[in-house]
Amino acid sequence: MISTAKGNFQRISPRKARMVVDMIRGRDALEALHLLEFTPKAGAPFVKKVLASAVANAKQKGATNPDALYVSKATVDQGPNGHLRRWRPRAMGRATPIVKGVSHITIELDQR
């Protein structure tokens, strides 16, 4: 593991972010950045920001060759569900909280 970057409490559902993370897992870091630049998915800007941070962390640590970095591990976990005190009316006079997705995105880079 050369460098790690985490994006906690990202305001996107984990299901949407996982689709984007699955595309870049195992790819070269710079290739993945270019791929995310033109991906029309909703999670692409969030994942791109975390990946750029991981590349910057690797440069700061003194990685010998930033071009040799690849995405060795990329995960998206569900964050806490703060329902923002908004409610949706349901059947028979009940109410349920409006659930908004929150994600924790983690990306690890390694050297080939």
N, C-alpha and C positions, 0 to 999 in steps of 0.2 A: 504494500500500500504506500504509494508516494504521497497522495494528498486526498483530503476528504472535504466535502462541502455539504452543508445542510441548509435546507430552506424550511423552517418550521412555520406552521400556521399559515400556509399558503391558501388563498381563498379559491380553491377549486376542489371538486370532488375527487376522491382517490381513484375512482373508476376511469375518469377522463385522463388523469395524469398518468396512470399506469399504461394506457395505450401508447403514449408518447415515449415513456421510459423504456418500454419493450422494444421500440424501434432503434434506440441508440445503444442498448446494452451490448458490449463486445466490440463496438466500433472504435476507430481512432478518434481521439478527442476533437481534433480540428475538423475532421470529416463530420462528426456528429453536430458540431456547431453550425456548419454550413447546411446540414440537413434540416436542423431546427429552424434556421432562418427562413426557409421556404415551406415549412409545414403548416397547413391551414388549421390544424387542430387547436382547441382551446387551451390545452395544457402546454403547448410549445413555448410560449414566452416564459412561463414559470420554470420549466426544466432548463431552458437555455440560460436563464440567469444563474441558476445553481451550477450548471456545467461551466460557465465562464468563471465563476468564483473558484471552482475546483482547479481550473487551469491556472488561474492567478496564484492560488495557494501553492501549486507545484512550482511555479517560477520563483516564488518567494522563498521556498525551501531550498532552491538551488538544484532543480532537476537538470540533469546533464543535457538532455535533448527534449524540448517540449513537443517536438514532432513525433516522438516515439511513445507518447502517452496514449493509453486507451482506457475506455470505460470498463473497469473490471467488475464493479458492483454498482447497481442502481436499484433503489427500492423506493416505494411510495407507501406510507402507512397512514392510517386514518387518524386525524387529530380529534381533540375533544369537541363535542357538539354543544357549543354555546348557542342556544336557540334564539338569542337576541330578543326574548320576550315577545315574540310575535306568534299569534295563534291563528289556526285555520278552523272554521266551523265544520263540524262533522254531523253525522246522522244523530237523530234523537236528542238534540240539544247539547251534544258533547263538543269538546274542543281538543285539538291536538297541536303540539308545537310545530312550527315550520322548521324543517331540518335543512340546514345549509351545510354543504360539504367543506371540510377543512383537511388539508393534507400536510404531512411531513415528508419532504423529498430529501433523500440522501444519495449522494453520488461519490464513489471512490474511483480514483484514477491510479493506474499502475503503469510501469514501463515495460515495453516489449523487449 
